Amino acid sequence: MIEHESSGSLLEGNNAMRSALLPLLVVVSLSAVTAMNGPAIADKLDANSIPTGAVYVCAAGSGKDRTIAAIALEEKVAALCRRHTEMGPCQNARNACRRSGGGVYAADGSEVTQADEAEYDKKVMRVRVGP
């Protein structure tokens, strides 16, 4: 003869299983969200790959196809950008690199991200003219 559990004990077993699995599901879900939406970690280039004297480089592509080129700045502008990275001509040069699909890196190899640009904007008042 086969005995069946009463429906009450079966429901209690399901509730116990849900209670045990819920914290695990929450942790897995939060981990997945953090992985997809987590804080962006800026890349760092090898300092040896940056041309001597360059204030910024524009790196496009990835892996073997990555190209690294110094962002051309006039000597006076380069001197300004070394002291005051937040200034407009420096930002314009960095944005030109980004518009072409590249990433901007400083002379020490650290990436200059949009978060960095936002911090620079807090230091200066910018007046935008035109579209």
Summary of the structure (lengths in Angstrom):
residues: 131
radius of gyration: 26.5
end to end distance: 83.4
largest distance: 95.1
contacts: 277
relative contact order: 0.13
helix: 52%
strand: 12%
